[in-house]
């Protein structure tokens, strides 16, 4: 895994105590982590700090609970004008 994605995944795992799923997608890596039902202020801040380093991120909800995703793009695949 790319170092940036590794760093974000490690910080999300530390903050949530949950396994971070990784998926290779065209142009990068998508991370997904289930969020604790009771998200403390400390956890919320740690999660926000981690995803701030992602190239894109979002939040979703299923019947089982909330999750967060983060996308880390492979900058090498982009042209210099896209950076």
WOGIFEN-V868711 format. One record per helix or strand of 3 or more residues. SS is the DSSP state (hx for helix, st for strand). FROM is the first residue (numbers start at 0). TO is the last residue. Records with the same first field share a line. If there is no record, write none. Layout:
# WOGIFEN-V868711
SS: FROM-TO  FROM-TO
This chain:
# WOGIFEN-V868711
hx: 2-15  40-50  74-76  79-81
st: 19-24  27-33  55-61  64-72
